[in-house]
């Protein structure tokens, strides 16, 4: 990791450069800005070998793709009116070799044209009768005196949903009220099929605008943490309001500044005074935040609550949980109260013992309203990943031993992660990084496939499991600053249409290395999703097996 120095920006264009020594591993450039207002404009990014920057050189010809929707997110059935504007130094001309591709990299249209700077080329995409999805336009530029070079452009066709399909809460991600073009982002998310979200702490839960926008765009909130102190403003938190200090006493994850670790007392044991304070605090916050519908003390508590982190003392933590439960219910009797914000992972070796510890320690004293987990790394077992289906079934069987049957909701309020960019596989939050171009590589293709698989598995357990937060950022891995969605969003849109209110029928296991699920939609029609789980296919080394289906009998035959 290389940390660059901070620069104070001005209102005039200025060039900045940084250098670092590469160790041969992938490089991610992450730029952060501090400040409460204003916009930052970037241009002319150049990445090169050497200790000093060379003069910036523009490509002789560049271009921009225009469609009816200014952001390229066109409604299915409407005209595209696609045009390509060529830019460059006046008088510059050359060849542009256009290739239009779909998600599967199938070529749909191609043509080579002689173009010049300042020209606007009409593209015959309306004649292609394109269906919903994301489309990539590759342009190969050939200009005399330069080596041929490529650039990529995208547009989308969306068959919009309106936020009323029964499964909308299942499809969820992170969003903030202060994102660039927030409302346009949320409108696009609703069109694509999203309807759920999660808020934990500063910048997410404490901004009233979040709740106004959620109501406007029909977004349901899941899991707010009490120690995130959603009743306080960001200023009150930064000035260390007494309520926030109490949250820091309880939950070490609230500590944003390492220097404070020696100054803030960790509460490892809970005296009667602490428990009374917790109960009153929970009641006060629940009353102050009636818009919060689901509460937990914290999230991934097994690693952040002192008595759990140090010695797995579920009985001690249960004292705090009971006080928290009583306070929230007095402050808001309709609130959903949970034993945890979700365990960090869930499986035989991670998370299962923690959930059982919470339920065992509180058994016979209270009945929790829902059970959440964070099943990171669980998809379908491919490439060493966990199996989400097995994890959910394991959780269902586990909590049933403590009296939590099928009437108890299960929330997956974190658990997706990953990125359409190849550098997203590290342990840090670098998966928030976007892609360097609008080309689509294998990693983005797999990102889309994995998300579709995860949500198909979730539909098996819907409506008991109404929510899966993919833990994707609405300003990077869901879509970029141009509001261009990543390919994964169209799998969700497809499922929102095909299975708006599904009934699970049965698992499909036609052969080794293949998996599927059969559903019935709300009109009584059958829908089956089947895919391959062979590692070499996932890596792109070999093609997947071909499955043929005969529909001429009472039941389909697969062979």
N, C-alpha and C positions, 0 to 999 in steps of 0.2 A: 504494500500500500504506500503510495506517495501522496503527501499532503502539500498542496501548493499554497503560497501566501495569498492573503486576502487583498483584494483591490477595491478601492473606493471609486465607483463609477461616476462619470460626468454626463452632461447632456450632449456631448459631442462624440463623434466616432473616434475611437482610439484602438490601436492594435496591442494585444497582450500575448505573450508567449511564455511557455513553460517547457522545461525539459526534464527527463527522467531516464534512468538506466533500466532497460528491459531485462527481465530474467527469463524470457522466452515463453512466458505464460500469456494468456489472453489479456487484453487491455480494455478497460472501461473508463471513459472520461465522464465524471459526474460533477456537474456544476450546481452549486447551491447558492441561493441569495437570501440575505437577511434584510428585513425591512417590512413595514406594514402597508406600503402603498407604492404605486408606480409600476412601470413595465420595463423589462430589460430586452433590448434588441440585440440579436447576435447575427453575424454574417461572416462569410469568408473563412470558415473553419478549415484548417490545413494541418495534416498529420504527415510528418516526414522524418527521415533519419537525419541525425546530426545534432550538434550542440547549440546551433544558432539557426533562427528561422530565415528562410530565403524569401524573396519577394513573392507575394501572392499572385497566382496566375489563374485567370478565369478560363473555363472551357470556351473555345471560339464560338460554339453554338450550344444553346441550352433550350429548354422549353417548359411549358406548363400546360397541363391538361385541364380543359374546362368542360363541365356538363351543366345541365339545367340547375341542379342543386349546387350552390357555390362551394360547398364542402365535398361534393362528389357523392353524397348519400341520397341517391335518387329513389323515388317511390316506384315500386313495381307497377308496370302498366303505363307509366308516364314516359314522355319523350326524353331522350338523353340530350339531343342536340349537341353532340360531342364535337369539340374543336381543339386544335393543338396550336398554341401560340409559340412561335419560334423567336428566341431572343439572342442577342449577340451584338458585336460591333457592327455599325452600319456598313452595308456592302458585303458582309461575310455570307458565303453560300456553301452548300455542300449537300451530301445525300443523307437522308434519314430513313433508316430501315425499320418500319413499324411492325410489331408482333403483339397481338392481343391474346392473352392466355387466361384460363380460368383457374380455380383453386387447385385442380389436378394437373396443372401445367399443360393442358391440351391447347394446341394452337387453334384459335377460332377465326382469326383474320390476320393477314399480313400483306404489306405493300411497301415498296421502296419508292421514295419520292425525292426529287430535287427541291430543296428548300433554301430560303434565305432569311436573314435576320429581319424581324418586323412583320413577317408573314403569319397569317392565321389559316391553318389547314382544317377543312371540314372532314370529319371522320364518319364513315357510314355505319356506326354501331347500331342505330335504330333498325336497320335492315336485318340484323342478326337475330332479332326477337329473343334477346337474352333473358334468362330467368333470374331469380334472386341469388345473390352471392357477391363475392368480391372478385374483381377483375384487375389484372396486371397488364399494363402496357409497357413493353420493352422497346426502347429506341436505341438503335445503333447509329452513331453519328460518324460520318466520314467527311473530313474536311482536309483539303490539300495542305500538305506540310505538317500534319499531325498524325499520330497513331490512332486508328479507330477506337472509339470509347462508347460506353453504354450508360444509360440512365433509365430509371424505372418510375412509373406513375401508376396510381390506383384510382378506381372509382368503385362504388358499390350500388347494388340494386337491392332494396329492402322491401319485403312484404311486411308492412308494419303491424305490430301488435299495439294494443292501446292500454295495457296495464290492467285488464279485467280478466285474463285467463286464470283459471283456478290455481295453476302451479306457479304463478308469477313470483311468489316469495322464495321459491326454491332457488331461483337464479339470482345470485347476489354478489356484490363486490364492495369495495371501499369507495366512498366519495366524501368530499369536503365542500362546505358551502362557499369556500374562497378559492375554488379552482378557476382557472382562466375559462371564461364563457360557461359558467356553471349551469345556467338554465338550459342552454342549447345542448350541453352534454347530457343532462338528465332527460331531456326530451328524446335525444337519440337513444339513450339507454332504454327508455320505455318502448320506443319503436322496435328495438332489438329483442325485448322480452324480459328485461330485468325488473325486479320488484321488491328486492330485499336488501338490507344492509345491516352493518354492525357498528356500534360506536363504543369506544373504550375510554378515551380521555381527552386531554387538551387538544383544541383544534378540531375535534370531531363532535364530542357530545355537548360542549359548553356553549356553542354558538346557536342562539335561538333560530337563526335563519335555516339551520339544518332541518328543524322540525316543520317550519313553514313550507320549505321546498318538498319535504317528504310527503306532506299532505297534498300539495299541489300535484305532484307526480305519482301519487299512490304508491309510495315506497314504505314498506313495513320494517320497523326497526327491531333488531334482535340483540339482546345482551348489552347492557350498559353496566359498567362497574361502579360500585359505590365509592371505591377508593380513587376513581378517576375524578371525583368531585364535580359532577356536571352542573351543580348549582352555582359554582364559582366562575367568575370571569377569568380570562387568561391573565389579566393584570393582578387580580387577587392571588392567583396561584404563584406568579413570579415573585410577588412580595411576601409569599409564605404566610398566607392567611392561617389562623389557628386550626381551622377545619382541615386545611391541606397538610399541616404538620401532623395532625392525628392520622390522616391517611398514610403519611410517610412512616409513622410509627408502626402501622399495621402491615403495610405492603412495601417491601424493599424495592419493588419495580417502579414505584412512584419517584424514587430518587433520580432526578435528572442530572445532578451534578455530583461527580465522584467525591469532591472535596467535602460534601455534606455527610458522607457516610460515617465519619467519626463524630459528627456533631448531633445527629439525629438518633434518638433512642429507638432501638428495635424492641418491640413488644413480643417476647417469646412465650410468656405466660400471661394469662388474662385474669386480673383480679376482679372482684365484684364491682369495683369502681369503673374499671375499663369496660366491663360488659354493660353496665348501666349507661355509660357514655356512648357506646356503640349503638345501643337500642334507640336512644334519643336522637343520635346523629342520623341513623337510617330513617327514622320517622320524619325528621325535618327535611332531609333531602328528597324523600319520596313525595312529600307534600309540595316542595318547591319545584319539582319536576314531574308534574302529572302526565306529561307527554311521553315519559319513559315507560314502556310497557313490560320490559323484561330486565331483571336485576340479578347481579351476582356481586360478591364482595370484591373479587378481583378476576384475574384470568391466568390460567396456567399456574395456579397457586402452589402446586407441589414444588415449584422452584423459586417462589417469591415470598411466601409466608414463612417467617422464621421457624415456627414450631414444626412445620412440615419439611422445610428445606434442610433443617439440621437433624431431625430425628423421626420424621414420619409420625408425628404425634396427632393422630386423627381425633382422639378424644379431647385433647386440649383445644384443637381448632373447632370442634363441634360446639364448644361453649360460645365461641364468637359467632358461629353460623346461626345458632338458635337466637341469639340476641339480634343479629342482623335480620333474620326472618320475621321476628315479632315486630321490629321497628318498621320495616318496609310494609308489612301488611296493615299496620295501623295507619301509616301515612297514605297508603293506596291499596285498599282491600282487593282491587281487581288486578293488581300487578302480578306478573309471572315471576316467581322467585326460585332461584336455582342454587344448587350446592357449590357450583363452580362456574367460572366463565368458560370452562373447557380445558381439558388436559392437553399438554403439549405432546401431541401424538396419541395414538390409541392402538393397542395390540397386545399380544401375550406378554411382551417384555416392557411395555411402556403405556401407562395410562390406566390399564385395567385395574391394577391394585389400588390406584388412587380413587377411582370412582367407587369401588367397593368399600374403601376405607371411609369415604364420606357417608355412604348410605348405611353402613354398619354402625357408625358412631351416632347417627341421628335416628336410627330405626326406632319406631314406637313413640317418638317425640314430635316429629313433624312429617308431613308428606310434601316433598318437593314437587313443583309444578311442571318441570321439564328437566331433562338431563342432556347437557351439551358436551361435545368432545371436539378436538382438533385433529382429525386423522391425516396429518401431513404424510406424504409419501405413499398413500394408499390409492391405487388405481385398479389394476386387474392382474397384478403379479408379474407383468412384463418387465424385463430388464432389472430384476431384483426388487421392484417396487412391491409394496404391500398390496393386499387385496381388500378394496373398500367394501365389497359385499360381505366378505368374511368378518371384517371389523364391525360392521353394523349389526350383523347377526350375533356376533360375540357379545356386543354391548347389550342387545336385547335380551339374550339369555342370562347375562350376568345380573342386570338390574331386576329381572323377574324374581330372582332369589330373595330380593328384599321387598317384594310386594309392588313393584313397578311394572304393570302389565302393558298391554298394547294401547291402553288409554292414556299412557304417559308419553307426551311428545319427546322426540329426540331432535336436538339441534346440532348441525355441523356448522358452527359459527366461525370457524376457520378451517383451512385444510387444503386449499388448492395449491397456491404458490406456483412456482415455475414461471417461465417467460417464453415468448416467441423468439427471443434472442439467445444465441448459444452460450453466452457468458452467464446465463441465469442459473447455473447449477451449483454455484458456490454456497457456502454456509451463511453469507451475509444477505442483506436486503438489496443486493445489486440486481436481483431479478426485476427490479423496478425499471431498469434501463431499457430504452427502446432499441429499435433496429437502425442500422446506418443507411438503409435505402428501402425502397418499396418493393424490392424483389422479395420473393417468398422462397426460403430455403427449407430443408428437411425439418429443421427444428421448429419453425412456425407451423408447418404441416402437422407435426406430431403434437405440438401444443394444442392445436385445434382438435385433433383426434382424441387426445387424452381427456380434454375437458368434456367433450361429447360423451365419452365412455363413463366418466364419473357421474355426470348428470343422469345418464340412462340408468345406471345402478341405483342412484338415489330415487328415481321414479318407481323402482320396485317397492320402496318403503314409504312412498307418499300415500296418503296424507299424514301418516303418523310422523314422518320426518319432513316437515314443511320447508326447511331452509338449509341451504349449503352455501356458505360464503366462500367463494373461490379465492379470496384474499388477493385479488388483483386490483391494481390502481386504475381508477377511471381516467387518469390523465397520462398514463404511460402504457401499461400492458393490455388494457381494454381498448383504448384508442389513444392517438397521439395528440399533439397540440393543434393539429389541423382538423381534428375530429374525424380522422380516418380510422375506422375500426380494424382491429386485427382479425385474422381469419376465424379465430375461435368463436367470435360473436355470432357467426352465422349458423353454427351448429346449435347454439342455444335458441336462435330465432326459429330454426326448423323444428326443434322439439316443442317449442311453444305453440306452433301451429298443429303439428301432427298429434301431439299428446297434451292438449290443453287441460284435459281432465281424465287422466288414464286410470285404468284398472289393471293391475298386474295379473297375468294369467299363469306363466310358468317360465322356468329357466330353459335355455336352449343350449345343449352341449352336443353338437352334431359329430364332432371328432376332436381328437387331441389337438391342442393349440388353437381351438376355436371356442368362442363364447357368445352367448346372446340372450335376449330377454323378449318375451312375448307379452303384448298388452292388448287391451281393447279400449278404443277411444269412446268418447261420450255419445257417439252415434252408433255404437255397436260394431264398428269395423276393426279388423285385426291389424296390428302394427308390430313388426318384429325387427329388432336391431341385432345384427350379428357381426362379429369382427374377429380378427386373428390376434393371437397372443404369443406369437413365435418371436423370439429375441432377434434373430437375423433379419426377419421381415421388418421389425421395428427400426432396426439400424439402417435399413435400406440396402442390405447386402444381397438379399434375394427377393423375388416376388412372392406375394402371398398365395396360398392355395385358392383354387377356383371352386366354388360351391354352386351346384345346379339345383334348381327347385322346380318340381312339377306341381301344377295347381289343378290338374284335371280330375282329381279325386275329391272325396269329402275332406281329407286332410292333406296338406302339402307334403310332398316327399322330398327329402334332401339327400343328395348323393354327389 
